[in-house]
Structures are given as C-alpha cells and as structure tokens.
C-alpha cells in the first residue's frame, strides 16, 4: 500500500510533467490535472480536511460553476451543455491541489522550475532548428502561408506542435511562470545564461508569427517593469536587446516581416476589398474577425443577462453569422465575447470577481511586504499576476476560454498564485 508521503511524491511528479504534457496536446495534460483533482478530493474526503476550501476564491468559483450548470437549463441543447459544464470543476480542484502539494512538498517549486526550464530549452532549440533549416528534429516543416488579411506570404513556425500554430501562445504564458519561479527558488542558474535564454524565448514568440502571443510578452514585461523599480535597468536592457534582435530578423526574413509588421500594422484599417462587406468600413483585426465579432455582438444583444447557455456559441452562431463567414468556430476569438454570449453579464461578473479577488490578495501582500524587491514571493506573484492579467485582456483575439488546453494555462498560474499568497495558518492541518 502506498502511504501518504509516496502519494504526494507521485502526484507532485505528475504536476512537474504538466509543461511537457501540454506540448503533446490536450489529452495528456487534461488527464494529469483530472488525476490531481481527484487525488485532492479523495484526500479531502478521507481526512475531512476542508480548510483548503474555506476561502473567498472557493465561494466565487462555486457560484460561477453553479451558474455554469444552471445555464444548461435554457441552452438550446441541454444535455450537450451539461456534458461540457459538469467536468469543469476539475480546474478548481486542480488549483487547490497545487496549493496542497506546495505546502507538503518542500522541493515542489524547485523541481517544477527545473522540469519547466528543460522543457522550454528543448522546445526553443527545436523551434530555432525549424526556423533556420525549415524542418525541426522531428522532420516537421515550417509554414509559409498567405496572410488572409494582407495577401502577403508569411513565415509561421510551430516546432513540435505540428499543425497547431500555438508555439508562441504556449511560450508567452509559461515563460513568465518560469521567471517567477527563478526569483522564488533557492537553486538558481547562471544569471547571464538565464537572461540569454529569456531573450531567445521572446524572439521565438516573435518569429512564431503569433501577434497576440508577442503582445502578451510585451504586456507582461511592461507590467513587471512598472512594479519593480530596482529591476528597471535590467528589464530595459533586455527590451533593447530583444528589439535589436527582432529588428535584424525582420530585415533578413521577408516572411516574418510580412506577418508581424505588414499584417500587424493592418490590424485596424478600412476594408477596401469589399470581400466581406458591401461597403467600405472600419475593420477590427481582419475581415473574418470583424464579421465574427459582429455576429457575437448580435447574439449577446439577444440574451444579454443570462446568455445562450454554456457551450452553445457554435450552435447559436449559425443563426447570426454573415453569409460571408463560411462557418462558425467553437468560439468568437475573444474570451469576453464568448462568456458574454454563453453566460451573459452575470457570467462576466463572476469572472471579474475571481480576478479582483486575486488583486485583493496581491494588495494585502503588498502592504505586508517591507522590502518588496527582496521578497521572493512578492516577485513571484508579480510575474504570475502579469500572466493572469494578460490571459483575460479584453481587447485582443483569443482561443476558447473553456477549452481544456487554454483553461489549464489560465488556471495553472492561479493555482501557483494562491499557493504563495496564502499563509500557513490558512492551510493549518
């Protein structure tokens, strides 16, 4: 029989594998967080340990989850909505499992840093090989595609993600968790090497051709810059080196230039092609995005308070989309629009409530921290909060908020944030 100590080590190891599992696709990563959630729930039931649930975050999430289930009542397809709603609780249990493991495993953060760091090293080296030679170590080719908006040919690299062009999205979220862990952990790598690694990572995000991901990188860097006066010189130096490297790459690679500069500056413009509209008008991001946003807005106005029901966007979208849009995706490419459509204003309020709670935790810790820039946990929280803030930034296109891969990347920093924002007394066993 496995004792409690061995179980903790096993499930901690599963957690360490999560960054690598996310690379393989949604199945393995979802399996890991589900197992962690079940493990924590069984632990709570067997030991009658409910102190982990006694906090405002739990109350807000339970309200949000309850409303998610209730929204299935008025959904067009109740059973389909419930099939998606019921398992959503696994993300909540996953965050609490992180808190628990961090408290009972003294090497939790150090080992997670190492596993994450070496995962990213492998991922970034593979991506550079693909960018330079056209194929990565698994013989997967880079993409040379025609931009749907400008018509120019663009370079897109995906590394080992294959057909999924999400390399930049993954790195832009994981890298700042790693930076926070670097500040927080005892065993540190050489500083110069780590800075070189960071710049190399940011460059890969840029040449991946994911404009949103690069926006997240810049947003997070500036967010950290505003909070940490003592690190400003180093951060500005990193930014100068980064933009110098980006400038050189842009000059040398026309495909990257077309994607990130030509198409990037065309994000907001008048549509003169009339491919999607009958008249010249202001277009947001791209004609297709524009049409999806208009359809989404119409859907929201139809049921603004309660929404259409969870996981009902794709079903309901068909009734509102313009004929020029060939099909409806599983999401409108904006998290706020998705939640507003499916869960209405009430759902949005719950999302804001969870985020404001995290902000409140940060402010409370900010007041208590006397030497903020020497406080390792404070530096860690700054990095985590930057990722969380960027993930829910309302004015950029995004994936499906309720997708398991996207949700893991959203709840992972929340779990880590809670683990360093709560006192030992909060989790007193």
N, C-alpha and C positions, 0 to 999 in steps of 0.2 A: 504493500500500500504506500502511496505517495503521501508524505507528510506535508504540512503547510509550507515549510521552507522550500521544498523541492517544487511544489506547485508555483510558488512565487517566482522561482528561477525560470521555470518553463514558460510561464506566461510573460515574464519580462523579456525573455529571448524572442518570443513571438512578436512582441512590440518592437524590439530592435530591428526585426526583419521588415517592418512596415514600409520604410522608404524604398527598399528593394522590391517589395511586393507591388507597390504602386506602379512601378515600371512595367510589370508584366501584364497589367490590365486591371479591370475592376474585380474579377472573381477572387483572386488570392487575397488581395487587400481587404475586401469585404468579409471574407472568411475569417481573417485574423481579428478584425475589430468585433465581429459577431462572437467569436470564441472568447475574447477578452470580456465582452459584455456579459455573456452567460456565466463565465467564471466569477465575475464580481457579484452578480446577482445571487448565485449559489452561496458564495461566501457570506453575503449579507443575510440570507435566509437561515443558514446553518448557525451562524454566530449571533443572530439577532442584532446585527450591527447596523444601525440606521443613522448614525451620526453624520455619515457622508452625505446623506440626503437632506439633512437639516440646514438648508441654506436658501437664499433667495433665488439663485440660479436654478435649483431644482423646481421651485414653485413656478417660475416663469416658463421653464421648459415644459412642465406638466400641463400648464394652461395652453401652451402652444400645441402640444401633442394632442390634448383633448379636443381642441378646436379642429385639428387636422382630421381626426376621426369623425367628428360631428359633421364636417363639411361634406363627407361622403353621402350624407342623407339626401342633400339636394343636388348631388352630382348627376350628370346625365347617365353614367354607368356606375351605380353604387358599389357593386362588387369589385370592379376594376380599381376604383378609387380606394376601397378598403385594402385590397391586396398590396397597394403601394404605401398606404398610411400606417398600417399595423406594425410592419417591421422597422419603422423609422425610429422607434425608441432605442434601437441598438446604438445609435450615435450618442445619445445621452449616457447610457451605461458605459460606453467606451470612454467618455471624458472622465467619469468617476473612477473607472479602472485605472486610468493614468494617475490620478491623484493618489489612489491607494498604493499602487506599485512604487510610486516615487517616495512614499513615506516609509515603506517596509523594506526597500532595497537600497542600500547606501551607495551602490555603484550605478544606480539607474541612469542618471544624467550623463555620467562619464562614458558608459558603454553605448548609450544611444547616440552620443556625439560621434564616437568612433565609427559605428555602423553607418550612420548617415554620411559622414565625411568620405569614407571609402566608396560608398555607393555613388556619391556625386563625382568623385575623382574618376571612377570608371565611366560614368555617363558622359562627362565632359570630354575626356580623352577620345572616346568613341565618336562623339559629335564633331570634334575637330578633324578626325581622320576622314569622316564623311564629307566635311566641308572642303578639305584640301584635295582629297583624292576622288571624290564623287561617290564613294561607297564606304560603308563602315566595316567593322571587323566581322560582321555577320553577312556581309555582301549585300546589304540593303542600300539602294541608291538614294541620293539626294533628289529633290523635286525641282524641276524647272518649269514653272507654270505661268500661264497668262492670268494677270490680275483681272478679276471680274469688274473692277471699278474703272481702272485706267486703261486696260488693254495692253499694258506693258508686260514683258516677260520678267518673272521674279524667281529668285532662288529661295527654296524652303528646305531646311534640314530637319529631320525628325529623330536622328540617332537610332536607338534600338526600339523606339515607339512605332517604327514601321509606317503604316498608312495613317496613323493618328498624328496630326501635326500639333502636338501638345508638349513638345520638349521645353519650350520657353515657359509655358504655364507651370509646369512641374518645378523647374529650377527656381523661378521667381518666388515661389511660395516656400519651398524647402530651404533655400539658401539663407533666409533671414532667421529661420528657426535655428539653423546651424550657427549663425553669427551669435545669436543669443546664448546658445549652449557653450560657445567658445569663451564668452565672458564669464559664464556661470561655473564651468567645470574647473577642476584643480589641474589636471594634466593637459597642458597646452602644447600645441605645435609651435614651431618657429614662427614668429610674428611676420617676418618678411615673406616667408613661403605662404602663409595663410592669406596675406594681402594679395599676393600674386594669384593665388587660387581664386579669390573673390573676384578680382578684375577679369580673369579668364572666364569665370562663370557668367558675369554680367555681359561680356562680349558675346558669348554663346546665345544668351537670351536675345540679343540684338540680331545676330545673323540667322536665328531661327525664323525670323520674319513675323513673329507674333507681336504685333504692336501693343496689344493690351498687356502682355507679359512684361514688355520693356517699360511700359507706363508704370506698372506695379513696382518694378525695380527702382525707378527714379523716385516714385512717390515714397517708398519705404526709406530710401536713403535720405531724402529731404526731411521726412518725418523724424528720423533718428537725429539728423543734423540739428533740427530745431530744439530737441530735447537735451542734447548733450553738449554743453559749451566746451568742456575740456577736450573733446574729441574732434572739434570742428576742423582744425588744421589737417589732421589725418584724413578725415572724410572728404574735405575739399581736394586734397592731393589725389585720393582715389578717384574722385569725379573727373579731375583734369586728365589723369592717365587714361581713364575709361573713354572719355570723349575723344582724346587724341587717337586711341586705337580704333575707335568707331569711324573717325574721320578717314583714316588711312584705308580701312577695309572698304568703306563706301566709295572711295576714289578708285580702288582696284577691282571691285566687283560690281558690275552693272546690275546684276540680278538683285543683289541686296539693296543697291541704291534705288532701284525701281520700286521695290516692296516697301522699304522703310522711309524713304524720302519722298519720291514722286507720289506714290499712292498715299503716303502718310499725310502730306500736305493737302491732299484732295479729299480728306475726310469730310470736311464741311464745304460744300460748294453748290452752285446752281447746276442742276441736271439739264444739259443741253442736248443729250442724246434722245430724249423722249422715248427711251426704251421701256420705261416703267410707268411713265406718266403721260398725260395728254397735253400737258403744258409745262413750260419751264418753271421750276420751283426749287425752293431750298431743300437740299437732301442731306439727311443725317447719316454719316459714316459711309453708306453705299446705297444705291437704289433699292437693293433687296432688303437690307436692314431697315431702310426707311419704310418700305411697304409693310414689313412685319411689325414695326413699331406702331404704324397707323392702325393696323388690324388689331393689335393688342390693346391700343387705347380705346377703340370701339368696344371691344369685349369688356374692358374694365368699366366703361360708362353704363353698360347693360346691367351689371351686377356689382356696383362699387363697394357696398358694405360687406356682404358675405362672400362674394366671389362665386365662381362656377363649380367649385369643388376641387379637392386635391387630385392632381394628375389628369385633369380634364382639359388642359390647354390644347393639346393636339386634336382632340375630338371636336372642341368648340371652335377652334381656329378656322376650320373649313368653311364655316358659315360667314366669316367676317373678312377673309383674305381677299385681296385684289386678284383678279384673273391673271395678272402678270406674274404673280408668285406661283410657281409650279406646284409646290407642296408646302405643308406646314411641318416644321421641325417639332421636336419634343419640347421646345422652349422658344421664347421670343428673343433670345440672345441678350437678355437683361434680367438680372435676378429680381429687381424691384418690380418690374412689369409682370414677371411670372407669378410672384407672390400676390401682387395686387389682383391679377386675373383669377387665380385659383382660390385665394383665401380672403380677398378683399382688403379693405382698410384695417379690419380687425387683425388679420394675419400680419400686416405690415407693422402694426403697433407692437405685437409680440416680439417681432424681430428687433425692433428698436429697443424694446425693454431689455432684452438679453444683452445687447451691445452696451447700453447705458449702465447696466449693472457692472460689466467689466470695467468701464470707465470709472465708475464709483470706487471699485476695488483699487484701481490704479491710483486715484486721487488720495484715498486713505493711506496707501502705502507710501505715496509721495510725501505726504505730510510727516510720516513717521521716520522716513529715511533722512538722516542728518548729513551724511556725506554721499550724496546720490551717485556721483560718478565713480565712487569707490565701492558702491554697493552692488555686488554681483547680481543679486536677484532683481534689483531695480533695472539694471542694464538688460537683463534677460527679458523682463516684462516689456520694456520699450520696444525691443525687436519683435516680440510676439504680438503686441498691440498694433504695430505697424502693418503686419501681415493680415491680421483680422480686419483692420480698417480698410485696407486695400481690397480685400476679398468682397466687401459689401459696398464698395464705392458705387454710387448710383448712376454715374454719367458715362459708363463705358460698357461696351458689349461683353457678354459673359456666357458661360455654359449653363447647363441646367442646375439650379441650386439644389434640387432634390436628388440629382444623380449620385450614385454611391461614391464614385471616384472624386467628384467635386466636393461632396459632403465630408469625406474623410479629410481632405486638405483644408476644409473650413473648421472642422471640429478638433483636429489634431492640435493646432496652436491654442485653442480654447482650453482643452484638457491640460496642456502644459502650463498655460497661464494660471489656471485655477490651482495647479499643484504648487506653484511658487507664491501664490497670492494669499493662501490660507495658512493660518498658524497651526502649530502642532496641537494646540488645545482644541481647535476646530475638529481635528481628527483623533482626539484622545480615545484610545481603546481601553 
